[in-house]
Amino acid sequence: MEQQGQHLRRSMGVMTGVSIVIGTVIGSGIFFKQAEVLTTAGGTTAGLLAWIIGGLITLAAGLTIAEVGARIPETGGLYVYVTRLYGKFWGFLTGWTQVAIYAPGIVAALATYFALLFANFFGISTTYVPWIALITIFLVTGMNSLENRIPSAFQILTTSIKLIPIAGLIIFGLFFGKEHVLNHVITTAAGGSTSGNIGMAVLATLFAYDGWATLTNLGGELKNPRRTIPRSIIIGVLVVMLAYVGVSYGVYRSLPANEIVRLGDNVPYKVAMTAFGNLGGRLLSIGIMVSMLGTLNGKMLAFPRMIFAMAEDGVMPKSFKKLNRYQEPYMALWITAVLGAALGFTAAANWLSDMVVFIIWVFYLAVFFGVFKLRKQAKQAGLLNDPEIFQVPLYPIVPLVAIFGALFIEINTLLSEFTMVLTSFVFVLIGVPIYFYYMKKQANRQ
């Protein structure tokens, strides 16, 4: 494999790294997944538990991949890790999945959630939501086509701003909310209670927590990535976990459980109004929208770097590795934007978000196992205790928590949403003939 990111500038430090982790994680999910988590969990106690379990799994996953990232500090993230660990074929399928499903699916879902809140805020018909989402995607992509200092600064700014609505909802829930948080059961139209599925509820939280691994795509643009990646992921995930449990508590204190379920995607707007009145609620809604823009910006900052890495390896069109005069991979940026915009017109945001989280965790799982392989290789090379390389604490307990957590989610989803799982694997398998096409093309050049 060629050295990745050799033409990209190493200009991002820990502050930017933490802001990317927090900024790409805290976005739409914590606000728009409240109804889905509550519905699938079956009640408020199980709902809070789902957010806590999702956070613990994410923290274990983040710590595990932080060590992998420290041992393989290159641009490309999961694609590079799986290639190094298991070979070109599996690495390509990892990258292909992110190019064809994960990245555009996440971008589409985020932009759609932003557009829904934007439409509610300005009283625009929801029929225009896909078009608002498209414009949003293209504007953010245009900004990311400029020198990376600009989207990096925007990331830090929006991360700071997005903590305001988070803090507001937590404070309201702690001191002013009128609803009891625990033991509220969701009732059906017939008056009965839902059975609850904690596994699917945790899956829904994982979309909200998703983004912690996005930073690894930027290994070639981080200063001292061996230290920056783990520090950024650990600090970022801890902040996010505390914020999410706090916000969920605030939402449950603000509205009755059945009301949250009934409102669905309108929960964030209603909670803001309930908590802070008309003016305060509208200001809080602006903060939430800024939060979503920051998340989308972070995704667009990181996703195209993986496409760039694949193009450098000759398994994506050569045009995808082209850099503009600001040294940004503009072709990779715009292909991600176009695919995301297209998906926004063809599938529901909740369905997309659940599907992409399921399929990406399949590849996360492979990388979790990879930390054991890397440890063995480091021991054989006499580099196991290199002080310059981050090591996951409480090894092997933390990697095993990540592995069993991932298996729990994947198996539960397979049993509960078989059609969705089948659809995601069809997209993955489409990449197989494409891989062999590029291998044949490379062989003919030799």
Secondary structure as GFF3:
##gff-version 3
##sequence-region A 1 446
A	DSSP	alpha_helix	14	25	.	.	.	ID=ss1
A	DSSP	alpha_helix	29	32	.	.	.	ID=ss2
A	DSSP	alpha_helix	34	41	.	.	.	ID=ss3
A	DSSP	alpha_helix	44	71	.	.	.	ID=ss4
A	DSSP	alpha_helix	78	86	.	.	.	ID=ss5
A	DSSP	alpha_helix	88	97	.	.	.	ID=ss6
A	DSSP	pi_helix	98	102	.	.	.	ID=ss7
A	DSSP	alpha_helix	103	122	.	.	.	ID=ss8
A	DSSP	three_ten_helix	126	128	.	.	.	ID=ss9
A	DSSP	alpha_helix	129	144	.	.	.	ID=ss10
A	DSSP	alpha_helix	149	175	.	.	.	ID=ss11
A	DSSP	alpha_helix	198	209	.	.	.	ID=ss12
A	DSSP	three_ten_helix	214	217	.	.	.	ID=ss13
A	DSSP	three_ten_helix	219	221	.	.	.	ID=ss14
A	DSSP	alpha_helix	225	254	.	.	.	ID=ss15
A	DSSP	alpha_helix	257	263	.	.	.	ID=ss16
A	DSSP	three_ten_helix	264	266	.	.	.	ID=ss17
A	DSSP	alpha_helix	267	312	.	.	.	ID=ss18
A	DSSP	three_ten_helix	318	321	.	.	.	ID=ss19
A	DSSP	alpha_helix	330	344	.	.	.	ID=ss20
A	DSSP	alpha_helix	349	380	.	.	.	ID=ss21
A	DSSP	alpha_helix	397	416	.	.	.	ID=ss22
A	DSSP	alpha_helix	418	445	.	.	.	ID=ss23
###
